[in-house]
Each structure stands twice: as C-alpha cells, then as structure tokens.
C-alpha cells in the first residue's frame, strides 16, 4: 500500500497544479502528462501489483495524450512560457506551428470574422 501511495503522489501534485486558478491549464497539461509518464517507468524492484498498476495508468495516459496531444501542444505554443515546445521533437514542433499557421490563414480569409 505504501508503494501505491508513493506512486500516486505525483498525480496529487498534477491535480493541484491543474486545479489552480492562476494557471493556463491546457498549455501546461502536455508537460505534466509527460512528467507523469516518466514517473510510471517500471522498476525491477516493483511488486507485481505495482507493475500492473503502473502499466494500466501508463497505457491510459498514453491513449489520452494521443487523443489530445496536438491540441495541448498548440495551446503550449501559444503560451509565452512554453512556446519553445522543448518537450516536442523538431518534427512535432514543425507540425504544431504549421497547423497553427494554417488555422490562422483560414481565420483571416473567413469573411464572417471580418464583420
């Protein structure tokens, strides 16, 4: 039980950060998820139970990151604190900035927005 509580401790911290009113949560969520993924690495000293829990949480977080990854990365790009996107590969950064550029071009050419 002690191991499980220790495993879940970073989730408490992330929950507090995301629940804070002064944070731009979408832009920081990508980095927090990546941090959580790093804490879920299976160790040789983990019990079978802890290994199973880590794998279940890890798979769920990876799935959620896959679904929301690009949206969260674009939010980070638009936040001056994270705009360098250090947590992404060069290819991922290029994809994010290209998509933002295309979305902006689309908005600029939309006659409904000019009204």
C-alpha angles and dihedrals in degrees: 000000000000090000091051092051090050090049092052095047094090088053089058090053093047091048090053092048093048091045093053114111094216096060130090092227102191093055095050097039095081092056092045092052090050089051091051091049089056092053091054097064110131115243129204090241094055117113119239089255093051092046090053093048092048092050093048093050092042093053092047093049092047090051092050092046090051091053097044101024100104094044091050092046091052089050089052092049090056093049111086091217094061104022092117088067092212090171092064132073118249090256092052091048091052091050092050095049093044091052092048090049091050092048091051092049089051091051093047092052094047108106092203091065093054092063 
